[in-house]
Protein backbone atom coordinates (compact mmCIF):
# COMPACT_ATOMS: atom_id res chain seq x y z
CA UNK A 1 0.00 0.00 0.00
CA UNK A 2 2.85 2.37 0.81
CA UNK A 3 4.30 1.80 -2.66
CA UNK A 4 0.99 2.77 -4.28
CA UNK A 5 0.82 5.94 -2.23
CA UNK A 6 4.40 6.78 -3.14
CA UNK A 7 3.76 6.27 -6.84
CA UNK A 8 0.74 8.50 -6.70
CA UNK A 9 2.47 11.39 -4.92
CA UNK A 10 6.13 11.24 -5.86
CA UNK A 11 7.80 12.76 -8.87
CA UNK A 12 10.22 10.80 -11.04
CA UNK A 13 13.31 11.74 -9.04
CA UNK A 14 11.64 10.76 -5.75
CA UNK A 15 10.60 7.41 -7.22
CA UNK A 16 14.07 6.64 -8.57
CA UNK A 17 15.81 7.66 -5.33
CA UNK A 18 13.36 5.51 -3.37
CA UNK A 19 13.94 2.54 -5.66
CA UNK A 20 17.72 2.82 -5.32
CA UNK A 21 17.46 2.98 -1.53
CA UNK A 22 14.95 0.14 -1.39
CA UNK A 23 17.19 -2.08 -3.53
CA UNK A 24 20.18 -1.16 -1.40
CA UNK A 25 18.23 -2.05 1.73
CA UNK A 26 17.00 -5.36 0.27
CA UNK A 27 20.45 -6.53 -0.79
CA UNK A 28 21.72 -5.74 2.68
CA UNK A 29 24.06 -2.97 1.66
CA UNK A 30 24.44 -0.95 4.81
CA UNK A 31 27.20 1.48 5.45
CA UNK A 32 28.06 4.49 7.50
CA UNK A 33 30.02 5.97 4.62
CA UNK A 34 28.61 8.48 2.19
CA UNK A 35 29.24 6.34 -0.91
CA UNK A 36 27.82 2.89 -1.72
CA UNK A 37 27.91 0.66 -4.79
CA UNK A 38 26.10 -2.55 -5.71
CA UNK A 39 24.99 -4.62 -8.71
CA UNK A 40 21.45 -4.37 -10.05
CA UNK A 41 20.24 -7.01 -12.53
CA UNK A 42 17.58 -4.70 -14.01
CA UNK A 43 17.25 -2.94 -17.33
CA UNK A 44 15.86 0.57 -17.73
CA UNK A 45 12.64 -1.02 -19.02
CA UNK A 46 12.40 -3.11 -15.82
CA UNK A 47 12.94 -0.01 -13.72
CA UNK A 48 10.32 1.93 -15.68
CA UNK A 49 7.78 -0.82 -15.03
CA UNK A 50 8.68 -0.97 -11.33
CA UNK A 51 8.22 2.72 -10.63
CA UNK A 52 5.55 3.60 -13.18
CA UNK A 53 7.58 5.72 -15.59
CA UNK A 54 8.54 5.49 -19.24
CA UNK A 55 12.01 4.21 -20.07
CA UNK A 56 12.78 7.62 -21.62
CA UNK A 57 11.98 9.35 -18.31
CA UNK A 58 14.01 6.75 -16.40
CA UNK A 59 16.97 7.59 -18.62
CA UNK A 60 16.51 11.31 -17.91
CA UNK A 61 16.34 10.75 -14.16
CA UNK A 62 19.48 8.58 -14.23
CA UNK A 63 21.21 11.42 -16.09
CA UNK A 64 19.87 13.93 -13.55
CA UNK A 65 21.25 11.84 -10.66
CA UNK A 66 24.63 11.73 -12.40
CA UNK A 67 24.63 15.48 -13.20
CA UNK A 68 23.85 16.29 -9.55
CA UNK A 69 26.67 13.98 -8.38
CA UNK A 70 24.19 11.82 -6.46
CA UNK A 71 24.58 8.47 -8.23
CA UNK A 72 25.59 6.74 -11.44
CA UNK A 73 23.92 3.73 -12.97
CA UNK A 74 25.91 1.99 -15.66
CA UNK A 75 26.42 -1.59 -16.75
CA UNK A 76 23.82 -2.75 -14.19
CA UNK A 77 25.81 -1.29 -11.32
CA UNK A 78 24.76 1.60 -9.11
CA UNK A 79 27.29 3.84 -7.46
CA UNK A 80 25.68 6.14 -4.95
CA UNK A 81 27.87 9.12 -4.17
CA UNK A 82 25.61 10.89 -1.69
CA UNK A 83 23.50 8.56 0.41
CA UNK A 84 22.15 11.26 2.75
CA UNK A 85 20.94 13.32 -0.23
CA UNK A 86 19.11 10.31 -1.70
CA UNK A 87 17.43 9.74 1.66
CA UNK A 88 16.24 13.35 1.69
CA UNK A 89 14.98 13.21 -1.89
CA UNK A 90 13.13 9.92 -1.42
CA UNK A 91 11.96 10.51 2.16
CA UNK A 92 12.88 6.84 2.57
CA UNK A 93 12.22 4.78 5.68
CA UNK A 94 13.36 1.14 5.36
CA UNK A 95 11.08 -0.27 8.02
CA UNK A 96 7.67 1.06 7.13
CA UNK A 97 5.11 0.44 9.83
CA UNK A 98 1.74 -0.55 8.44
CA UNK A 99 -1.29 1.40 9.64
CA UNK A 100 -3.65 -1.30 10.84
CA UNK A 101 -5.98 1.06 12.71
CA UNK A 102 -8.64 0.74 10.01
CA UNK A 103 -9.01 -3.03 10.50
CA UNK A 104 -12.07 -4.11 12.46
CA UNK A 105 -11.54 -5.74 15.82
CA UNK A 106 -11.20 -9.51 15.70
CA UNK A 107 -14.46 -11.35 16.46
CA UNK A 108 -14.67 -12.71 19.94
CA UNK A 109 -15.50 -16.30 20.67
CA UNK A 110 -19.07 -16.68 21.99
CA UNK A 111 -19.24 -17.51 25.70
CA UNK A 112 -19.58 -21.11 26.02
Buried (B, 14 or more C-beta within 10 A) or exposed (E): EEBEEBBEEBEBBBBBBBBBBBBBBEEEBEEEEEEBBBEBEBEBEEBBEBBBBEBEBBBBBBEBBBEEEBBBBEEEEBEBBBBEBBBEBBEBEEEEEEEEEEEEEEEEEEEE
